[in-house]
Amino acid sequence: MKRIFLTFVFVLSVLQLVKSGPWYLYTSTYVYNGLVSAEVLNSNSDLSAPQKEAARNALLDPYNSDFGFLGLQVADILSEATYSYNCHAYAWHLTEGYSNKVWINNTDGSINMNGCYISNNNIDSYWSSNNGYFIECIESQAEKIHYYCGDHSAIKSNVSGKYESKWGDYPVVRHSPTQVPTGYLSSYRRYYKKISPPTITGTSNLICSSSNTTFNFSNKPSQAQWAYSSNINAPTESGNQVSFSGKSGLDYLGWIGLQINEHVYFKKDVWVGKPWISYISGTDAPTLGTTEYYRVYAMEEGLSEPNWSTWSISPYYPWSMWDWPASLSCEFTFFYLGHHRVDVSIQNRCGSNVNSGYYTSLWVGNRSPVAAYPNPVSDILNIEIKQQANSQSQSITDEKPFKSAFTYDIRLYDGQGNLLRHVTTKGGTVEFNVNNLPNGIYYLHVYDGVNSTPEVQQILVER
């Protein structure tokens, strides 16, 4: 029952039981069985003794306009009046062995349609969640009762034909199914019983369209039917196993579960079909000569069985790539300046990633003393040997430093390895005239006279 009552249900202003304003304080949040958050009320204040007595007398007064027609007897009053807990807390929480008193609203919103709440997103967690303990049943099997149009909950009494429920701020009352305030709409009831939670387990959460994935289950209620998302075909069941296959072309997140009436219980998330690439992690601005780590992530990360990755990089240079397909990762060493493209695909048991052609673009920067500009270039390419490069110190075996002006050997190659331009210099800036070269990618090799491996920069000729 909600904390704010409808006036046609509980009209007791003369007794001042329903206080206005912030008369209670939230002190913490309680979660029952990991499912339902409930407001824990400050216990420093409650109804006074005269108010509690007045509430009890109102329930028994045959002339009371709200309760007199119900014909309640003294033996039907099972507790004193209090606003420290409500009907839902009594039915689903306190009678399950928990002692802390809470106030659980039927729904976080007050949305109703024709008097019936279309969302019970607090208390229905007890019966529709993956970890729910209650399933819908017939009245003769019921332990709990939900007045689903009247925002009220009750339990089955030990007295035959009777329920027990708390009426808002009023006491806990023993009553027949229809012997309740008018606002509870007693004709609209559903019944629930506690069960041992079913389990659904398997070696894989991946379901393909080309083959079946089999799950083991236990404690399946006899009235339960298998439920599944729209991208999964109807299953086949044999003994304590059930097998599912996916629908072709519907590659995305799915679920399987058990359904009783309109409620689906114990949902298990699965991935259906081929993988989807979500993103690639790693820097998009590496530095020339560095080695960087990249990793591809799939949308079904952590849900499906492991995927397998295939990587490539352009431009490619021997010994520039080390990949680990099973861990979906790769390392690249960057030998060229400028634009690079890293392509990746992933596969699972169902096939290759749906979003094929997935790649990420990188721009390799330069901390080298050699700068080539402009890039792209249309006519004159400047190659500058910065001053600090021309006066570097090196250590020899006697650890005495010597300084020498290096001789730089600078060469420009096309993509087929043909030498197109060549110059040597001690420093400063030299020029290559490229105005007669076709548009395309070329490679500038710079030897510093010390290292046997050149520094390679990618040059784009473009007009």
N, C-alpha and C positions, 0 to 999 in steps of 0.2 A: 504494500500500500504506500503511495507517495506521501511524503511528509506534509504536503499541503492538501487538505481534504476538500472535496466538493461539498458545498454547503447543504445540498439536499440530502447528503448522506449523514453528515455529523453536524447537527445544529445544536450547539451547547454553549452558546456565547455567555449565558448567565453563569455558567460554572467556570468560564475562562480557562478551559482545559487546553484549547488550541491557542497558543500564544502567538502574537504577531512579532515581526521583526527578528533580528538575529539572536534568538534566545538560546541557541546552541552553538558550539564551536567544533570545528573539525580538528582532531588532535593527531590523527595519523591515518594511514591507509591500510586496510586489511585485505589480503587476497586469499580466498578460500580455494585450496587445491590448484593454485596457479591460474584460476579462471576469472573470478569476479572481484572487482574492486568495490569496496563498501565504505561508507562514511562512518568513522568511529566517533561517537558523540561524547562530548565532555560530560563526565559523570558527576561533576560537582553540583549540578542542579537537576531537579526532576519535579514532578507534580508534588504538591504538598499533600499531607495526610487528608485534609478536608476535600481536596480535589479528587484524590483517589477514591474516597468514600462516595462522593457525589457521582463519579463515573460508574461505580458498581451499582448504586441505587438506580441510576438512569436505565441501566440494562434490565433491571428487574421490575421497573415501574410499568404496570399494565396500561397506564394512561399516557406514557411517553410517546410523542408523535413519531419518533424515529425507531423505537425499539419495542413499544408495547405490543404490537401485533405479532411479534415473534414468540411470545410466551415462554421466555427463558425462566429457569428455576435456579435457586441458589446453588444446587449441585452442578449447574452448567458453568459457573464462574470458576475458572481454574487458576487465576493469578490476580495480582493487583494491577491497576492501571499504571502505565509508565510510557514515557516517550523515549526510552533508551534503546528500544528495538521495535521493529514492525513485523507485519505478517510474513513477508518474504524471508526476513532474517530468522524468524521463529521456525518456519517450515523447512528451509533449506540449509540453515546454518546451526542454530542452537540445538535443534533436535538431532543433529548429526554428531553431537558430542563436543561442540565448541562452546566455550564459556564466555568469551568476550562478546559484548553486546554491540551490535552494529545496526545500521539502517540501510537496507538495500532497496534502491528504487527499481521498479519493474523495467524501466527503460531510461536511458540517459536523456531522451527527449520526451516531449509530451504529445507526440504525434498520434492521433487516433482517427479512425475512419468508421463512421456509423456507430460510435461508442466502443469499438474494439481497437486495441492497441496493435498496430501493424508491425511494431518492432519491440521485441523483448530482449534487448541486447545486453542486459545485465543478467537477469535470472535464467534466460534460456541457455546461458553458457553451461549450466549444470546438466543440460541434456543434449545440446547440439555441438559441443566443442569436441576437439580431438581427444580430450581427456575427461569427457563427461561420464558420470556414473549412473545416470538415470535415463531410461528409455520410456517411450510412450507405451501404454498398455490398456487393458480393459479395466473397468472400475473394480471388479472383484479382486484384481491383482494389485491394486494401487496402494502405494505408501504415501504419495504426495498428490495433491490436487491443485491445479492451476485454474482459477477463474479468469480465463484469458481475455474476456471483454471487460472485466471489472477490476483489473489491477489488484488481484488478491490471490494469496496462496494459503493452503491448509494441509494438514496431515490426516491420515486415517487414524481414527481413535480405536482404542482397544474395546470400546463399547460398540456393539454391533449396530451398524447403520448410522454411525456418528462420525463427524470430522471434528478436528480441533484447530482453531486458528486465532491469531491475535487481531483485534479490530482496531487498527490505528493506535491512538494513544490509550485506548480502552484495554481491559484485561484480555487474557486468553480465554476463549469461550468454547465449550463443547456444544455442537449443534448438528442438526441434520443437514444434508447437502444443500437444501434450499432455505434453511432457517437462518438467513443472513440479511444484512441491510440491503435495501433495494438496489443501491448503486453497485453492488457486487455482481449483478446480472447472473444469477445462479444457474440459468439455463445453459450457459456457455462454459463448460468445464472440460478439461483434459486431465488424463490420469498418467502417473509415472511410477515406475518401480526401479529400485536400485539393482544393478547387475555387476558382475565381474567384468571389468573393461575388456572388450575384444582387442586382439593384437593382430596386426598385419605386418609381416616381415618378409624380406627377400634379399637376395645377394646383389640385386641391382635395382635402381630406381629409374632405369631407362627402358622405355617401351618403344619398339620399332613397328613400322607397318608391315615389314617383311617377315617377322617372326614373333612368337609369343614370349612374354616375360611372365614368369610364374612366381606367385607370392604364397607364403604359408599364412594361415590364419587360425585363430583359436577363439573360443567363447563367442561365437557368432550367434546372436539371438535367432530363434526359429522363425520369427516374423520379419526378419531383416532381409532386404534385397540389396544386391550390389548396385552402387551408384558410381558414376564416373563422369568426367568432363566430356564436352562435345567432340573432342579430338581423339576419343578412344572408342573402340568397338565394344559391343556386348561381350562379356567374358564367358569362359567355360569353367565350370567348377567340378572338381573331383576330389572327394574326401575332404581333407583339410587344406586343399590347394585350389587356387584360382588363377587363371591365365588370361592376360589381356594383350591385345595388339592395338597399335595406333592406326589412325586414318592417314592415308597418304597425302602429303602436302600440307598437313596441319601441324607444323613443327613448332611447338611452343609448350609452355608450362601446362600441366594437367594435374588431375587428382583422381583418386579412387577412394571409396568409402562405403559405409553401410547406411541404408535408408529405411526408416520406419515411418509410414505416413509421409508427411511433408518434411520431416527432419532428416538431415544427413549427419551421421555420427562418425567419429574416428577417421576424419579425412587424412589421407596420406598424399603428400605432394610427389609428383613424378615428372620427369621430362619425357616428352613425346617427340620422337623423330630425330632429325639431324640437328647438329648444334648451331647456335648463333654466336658470332663473335660480338662481344660487347665493346671492348677497347683494348689498346696496347699500352702498357705502362713503359716509361722510360723517357729520357730527355729528348726533346725535339731540336735541341741546339747543342750537339756535341762539339768538342774541340778536336782539331786535326791531331792525329796521332794517339788519341785516347781510345780506350776500350770501354764500351758501355753495355749495360745489361738491359734486356727487354723481355717483357712477359706478356702473353696474350691471355685475356680473360673471356670466358664464355658466359652467356646469360644464365646457363644452368650450373654455374660454378658452385661446387659443394653439394649439388643435388644428384647429378648424373654420375655414372662411372667415369673414370678419367678419359680425357680426350688425347689425341695425338696431334702434334703440330708439325708443319713444314714451313720453313722460312727461306726468303731470298732477299738480296739487296742489290740495288742498282745505283751507281756503277759497282760492279763486283771486282774485287782484287784478291788474288790468291792469299790464303791464310787470313782473310779478313772476317771469317764467320765461324763460330763454334755454337752448334745448337744442341739442345737436350729435348728431343721431341716429347718424351713422356712427361716432362715437367712444364711443357708449354713455354719454354724460355729459350733465349738465344743471346749470345754476346757478339758484338761487332767491333772491329778495330777500324778506324776511319783514316784512310790514306789519301783521300781526295778532299779538297775543299769544295764547297758549294752544295747544290741540291742533291739529295739522295732519296730514294724511295725504298721502304721496307715493306715487302709483301708477306702475308702469312695466311695459311689455311689450317683449319683444324678438322679432325675426323673423329667420329665415334662409331659405335657398332652399327649405327643406322646409315652412315654416309658422311659426306663432307659438308662443311658449313653452308647454310642456306644463303647467307649474304656473301657470295663468292666475290673475288676480286678485292678483298679487304686489304688496305694498305695504310701506311702513315708516312707523311713527308717529313724529312729532316733537312736542316741547313747546318753544314759543318763549317764552323768558324776557324779562325787562324790566330794562334799565339806565336806564329813563326816570325823570325826577323825578315822573311821574304814576303813582300806584298805585291800582288799583281792586280792592276786596275786599269781602266774600268772593267767590270765583269758582270754582265755581258759586254763585249767589245765589238765595235764595228770596223775600226780602221787601225788605230795605234794602241798597242798593249804596252803599258809601262810596267817594268819589273824593277822594284826598288829593294836594294839591300840596305837595311837600316843600319845606323852607325854602330849600335852596340854589337852587331854581329861581326863587324870588321875589326873589333878589338877584344875578342874573347880570350880568356886565359885557359890554358890546358895544363894538366899535370903530367909530368913524365916520371920515369922510374926513380930519379933522385929527389922527387917531390919539389924541384925548383920550377916555378912557373916560367913559361916563355910566352911571348906575344908575337903573333905573326899575322900579317894581312892575308886572309884566306883568298884563294882564287876560286871563284864560283863558276861552275860550268852549267849553263842554262840552255835547255833544249825544249822545243815544242814538237809534239807528236800528234798525228791524227789517230782515229780509233783503230786503224789497222797497224799501228806501230811504225808508220813512216815518219822519218825525221824531216820536219819542215823548216825549222829555224834553229840556229845555234849561235851562241855567243859566250865568251868568257869575260869575267870582270873581277876587279878587286873590290868593288863596292859602288855605291851610288845608284844611279838609275839608268837602265838601258831600255831600248824600245824594240818591239817587234811590229813590223807593219803587216797586218793581216787582212788588208782590204781586198786582196785577191783570193782569199780563202772562202770556200763555200760555207754557208751557215751550218752550224753543227757544234758538237762537243769535241774539244781538243784537250791535250794533257801536257801541262808544263812541268818538266822535270828539273829540279835544281839540286846539283851536287855541290857540297860545301868544301870539298877537298879533304875532308876528314872522315866522314861516314861513307861507307860504300853504298848505302841505300839512299836514293834521292828522296827529297820531299816532292810529292806529286800534288799538283793543284789542278782542278778541273776548270777549264776555260770555255765559255760559251761565246761563239761568234754568231752575232745576230744583227740583222739589218731590217 
